[in-house]
Amino acid sequence: MKEHYEIHNKLLKRLVFDNLKVIGFIVILLPFYYKWRNGTEFVYDEIWIWLLAGFIFLTNIPALIIYLNYYFENKNTEFTLDYKEEKIIIIQNGIKKEYLKKEIKKSTYHLGIYYKNAIDRGSRIPMLISDFGYWDLEFENGDRYYLTNILHDFIHDTPKAPKTKYRFRFYPYINRNDSRQAINLNEKRKKEKTLTETFLEKYKTKNEKQLLEILNNRKSYQKEAVKAAEILMKNKNVG
């Protein structure tokens, strides 16, 4: 089985759709709210139209800069994943190269910081730049590629290469000199599992009242402690 990737416009469509949602909120919902609070109609005169246009333009500058950064990086790039032969075939500027899966030296997904919520349960809000990301792929012979998600929308997919690590960044502009250590999600999840097991052992002598105290005050406890209390409480109810 082979999967072929080349430039698409899904990310641009998503950006336009997000802008339409913001415009719809300002143009449609805001006047209703204004009338409900003040009892008078909200009138969009020329100054408000210019302010709206300026606001939309300014909020889109960071996303447009990243989009252009990705486009110029990948405008002459396409790649194919050959699962049967375990190969990666990359064509860049008309030059075709083939690599074996085992020749991958480093594989890192650079994603927007918003997607770190899935790991640390943070409360970051999505922004127009949140869905941008790229795959930093380096091979044993020194060849290195930046395969952005205007080629391949990989953000929610299982990594295409083994031992892929993650970097979560507020502004995922392509950084060729990024030396900060990426996260190995498998190791992090393994560590979290170990912590949960530790709390299971620690809490196994607690009664239902004590476990409920943890569940009712979960913000005061580590998430692994809350998880352990949930498991033990469920076991007690089943028993």
N, C-alpha and C positions, 0 to 999 in steps of 0.2 A: 504494500500500500504506500502511495506517495501523496504528500500534501504540498501544494505549490502556493507561494505567497508573493504578491506584488502590490504596488501602491493601490490603495482603495480610498474611498471618500467617507467611510463610516464615521471616522472621528470628526471630520468636518461637519457632517450632518448632525452629530450629537451636540457639537458646539452651537450650531444654529438653533437646534431645538431648545437647548438650555437658555439661550438668549430670548427665544420667544416666550418661554415661561416667565422670565424676569419681566419682559415688556408687558405680558398679559397681566401680571400681578400689579404693576405700576399703573397701567392704563385703565384696567377694568376694576380690580378690587380696591385700589386706593381711593378712587372717587366715592365708592359705596361706603367705605369706612369713614371718609371725611364727612359725608352727608349724615351718617349715623351719629357721629360725635358732635357735629356742629349744627345740623339741621338745615344746612344750605348746600347748594350745588357747588362742586369743585370744577372750575373752568380752566382748561389748559390754554393759556395764552402763549404768545411766541416765546417768552423767556423760559417757560416751563418745558416747551418742546426742545429748545436748545440745551437746557440742563439735562433732559432725559437723553438726548443724543450724545452729549458729552460724557455722561455717566456710563452709557453702554460702550462707548469707544474706549474710555479709560480702563474699564474692567476687562475688556477683551485684549488689551495690549499684551499682557504676559502670555496668554494662551496663543495669540497669533505669532509671537516671537518663537515660542517652542514649536509651533506647527511648522513655521518656515525653517527652523533649525533641523527638524526631522526630515522635512521635504528635501532640502538640499543635501542632507546626508544620504538619503535613500532614493533619490529621484532616478538613479541609474542602477538600482539594486533590486534583485529578486532572489528568492531562495526556495529550495525544495528539500523536504524531509523525506528520505527514503527509508521507511521502517523495515522493509524486507532485507535490504542490503546494509542497514544501519549506517547510512551515509547522510551527509549534509552537502548539498550542491548549491554553491553560491555564485551568482553572476553579478559582477560589479564593474560598471563602465565597459561592458562588452567582454570582460575576461571571466571565463568560467573555471571554477576550481571545485574539486571534490575532496571531502574530508571524511575519514571514518569517525564514528561516534567516540571510539576509544582515544582519538587524537585530541579531544577537547581538553585544554589545560585549565580553563576557567570559564564558568558560566554564571552570570549575575543578572538578575532582573532588577532594574531600577524603576520603582513605582512611586506614585504620589504618596505623601505622608498620610493622606486620608485612609488608605488601605491598610495602615498599621492598626486601625481600630479592630480588625479581625484577630489580632494577636494580643494586644494589651487592653482590649475593651475600652479604648479611649472614647472621647465624645467629640472628636474632630468633625467639622461639618464639611460637606463636599464643596469644591470650588470649580470654576471653569477650567482650571489646570489639573484637577485631580485625576482625570482619566488618562493623562499622558504618561508614557513609560517606554523604556527601551531595554533590549536584551544585549548586554555586553558579552560578546562571545570571542574567546581567544583560544588559539590552537597551539600545539606543541612547537610548530615551526615558526611561531611568532606572529602569524597572521591574526588580525583582530578586526572584528566587525561590530557595528552598532545597528542592530536590527530593531527599528522603532515600531510602535504600534500603528503607524500608517501603512505598514506592511502586514502585520500580524497582530490581531487583537488578543494578546496573550494574558491579559491581566487576571482573568478568573480561571485560566486553564491550568492543568497540571503541567509542570515544567517539561520542556521538550528534551532536556539533557539531564543526565544524572548529576547529583550533587550540586544542583543549582542553588545559589544563595540569593538573598534579597537585600536590597538597599532601599529604604523608604526616605524620600527627600521631599521637602516642601516645594521645591522648584526643580523638576526633573529635566533640566536642560542637559544636553550631552556633555559630560565632563570626562575628557580623556585622561586627566591626571588625578582622578578620584582615588585616594589611597586609604580611605576609611574602610574598616572591616565590615563586610556584609554579614547578614544573619543566616545561619543554617536553621531553617524552620523545623526540620526533623529533630535536630538536637534540642531546640527550644521546647518542642512539644514533649519530647522524651523527659526533659527536666521537669516540666509542669506535671507530667504523669507521676514522676517520682515524688514530687511534693504532695500531690493528692494522696498517694499511698501512705506517705508519712503521717498526714493528718488523719487518715482512716485508722491507722494504728493507735494514734494518740487519743482519738475521740471514741473509740469503740466501747469504753466503759461509761460514757455519758448517757444519761437518761433522756427521755423525750423532751422534758422541760428545758434541759441544758442545750439540746440541739436546736430547739425552737428559738432559744435566746440568740444563737448564732445566726439563724436564718432571718430573724426579725431585725437584726442589726448588722446585716451583711456588709454595709459600707465600712464597718469597723474591723473587718476581718479580711485576710488575704483571700483571693478568689478560689485558691486551692482548698482553703479551710472550709469555705462555703460549699464547694462541690462535695467535699467529704461528708459534711453534715447532711446534705441532700441525699447522698447515697445511703448513709446510715439510717436516716429517717424513713426512707423508702423501704429499706429492708425490715425495719421494725413494724411498719404498717402492713407489709406483706406477711410477716410472721404472725 
